[in-house]
């Protein structure tokens, strides 16, 4: 199982709404993530907008591609794009960090 961590930045003026949206993620989005192989997926948000994502999956590239192929992900990304500081879509900016240590 791959452990994947990534960073994004949420606009400071949208942090509260970002939290609200993630308190009520669409059921079809949750189902698509599970079906695509996203497990133990967590998002951590710091007050300055730093967003840390973590997930476990057998194959991140395959899981990412499977989500990209879903209609619900396209709708979710379109809805959420305005929350991020990056000019590109958050889905495209999701670049895994290199793991340098793990205590199992």
Secondary structure, DSSP 4 states (H G I P E B T S, - for coil): -EEEEEEEEB-GGGHHHHHHHHTT--HHHHHHHHHHT-EEEEEEE-TTSEEEEEEEES-HHHHHHHHHT-HHHHHHHHHHGGGBSSSS-HHHH-PPPPP-----
